[in-house]
Amino acid sequence: MQNEIMPNFLKKRAFLTPERTAIYFQDQNLTFKQLYDRSVETAGKLQALGIRKQQLVGVLLSNHLDTAVILYALQLLGAPAVMLNNRLTPAEIIWQLMDSTSSFLILDDSFADLEPIIHDQYPSLMTTVKSRLISGSSSIPDIQNEIRLADLCTIMYTSGTTGNPKGVMQSYRNHWWSAIGAALNLGITDSDCWLCSVPLFHISGYSMLMKCVIYGMPIVLHEKFDAEKTIEDIIAKHVTLMSVVPTTLTRIVDALKDRKLPDYFRCMLLGGGPAPLPLLEACVEKSIPVFQSFGMTETASQIVTLAPEYNLKKLGSAGKPLFPAEVRIELEDGSDAKAGQAGEIVVKGPNVTTGYLNRPEATKEKIRDGWLYTGDIGYMDEEGFLYVLDRRSDLIISGGENIYPAEIEAVLLTHPDVVEAGVTGMDDPVWGQVPIAFTVLAEGSGISAADLREYCLERLAKYKVPKEFYFTKELPKNASNKLLRRTLREWVKEGKFQLF
């Protein structure tokens, strides 16, 4: 099916069910026909600015109805969107734009002050802010009535073990099969409605825009997560499904107090790490159906999901692979692990990326014979349920955001007073985990934690900045001189450090 042609998703949906509600945002709502018409109009304005088919377009936008329209408009033009995390620093954003060789950038008006900074570093990049785009002139757009499933739709950057971000290439095929796999697992009803409060620049958010069109299902889009507003809209908009991370699910449960969600609400799709037992028990008490899942940017959202009837019986499990996908556990010698035996989680399916943008070596290393080597460690039990033991070895998941220690360490090591650096995650009651840093300083250095924190704030997104800085004479390493981050976590528990 890789080379098959399909009708443009949004155009086909607008033809099939034109009067059906497509999207709710604040006090606005659009039918699929209205959404298509507005996206065509926006496509004309994008084309008037010079955007054409196959041009990579950076998108730095917040959750908004206009954002959804712009993203659909880019699909209509056949211009792949480079989805930029709006929590990144200017330096990180510029790096991703240059690495992807994006030719254009669309910014939220709230990011307008970045335009001169970006132009200074990337002068050939054309830019516009949303308000200028909306008020600008238009042309008759060259709409792509058909798409090749193999065509590139989106690029989302994810960090690797080296700390260098890589652009994950996501085709229409990946998004299509992700939606089909989810539908075969969760089912679809005529009354379904999905609430989205996660960022659209994340695969979890973007995948909802794709499902909305493919399923013909309305989506309730929130600018940001708010527990009370979530509960209010679940009731008012008859929401039946929602994607959450443990932090947001906890806040919903706390906000409900003695209340319960309506009986028609049928799925809390949980990502970003397994839910703790007390949270699952609270959800059972309130009759909230939780579907735990495992997925990544490279798999275009979930690839393994646990049905709610197994939440307590299979505590800690991410579930079984979706219908189009396969999962196995591979040992270091290349053989398949037996039940209960830990090894690397390897996945395969039509929703899995074909590779990393401009990174043939990384692609060759991670994807072999169609199998994606996730770098995550886990095992499968006798019944085929997957248990994830370590997210990409040392990955820190904070409030649903992936944080890679190597990226933070690389920044710390650019400081002239830092000789060595090691970063790990520490449990946090609010965010699940937060990063903490251990450093070996140059002799005679008088640098403080405040200095290092300020240094990191200038170079990293705020959520990546370590919450604590510790001083040590040496870092724990193995015989190959590789940093042992798990030992750092043990140091925190045992108090084997000197706090700045």
Protein Blocks (a to p, Z undefined) as FASTA:
>chain_A
ZZpccddfklmmmmmmmmbcfbdchjbccdfklmmmmmmmmmmmmmmnopaehiacdddd
dddfklmmmmmmmmmnopacddddfkbcfklmmmmmmmnopabdcddfklmmmmmmmmmm
mmmbccddfklmmmmccddddddfbacfkbcfbdcddddfkopacdddddfklmmmmmmm
mmmmnopafkbccddfbdfkbmklmmmmmmmmmnopacdddfbdcfklmmmmmmmnopab
dcddfklmmmmmmmnmmaccdfklgbdcdehiaadfklmmmmmmnopacddddddfklnp
afbdcdfklmmmmgoiabjadfkbccddddfkopacdehiacddddddjkbcfbdehilk
lmmmmpgghiacehpacdddfkopacdfbgghiacceehiacdfklmmmmmmmpmklmbd
cddddddfklopacdddddddehiacdfklmmmmmmmmpcfklpcfbdcddfbdcddfko
pacfklmmmmmmnopacdZZ
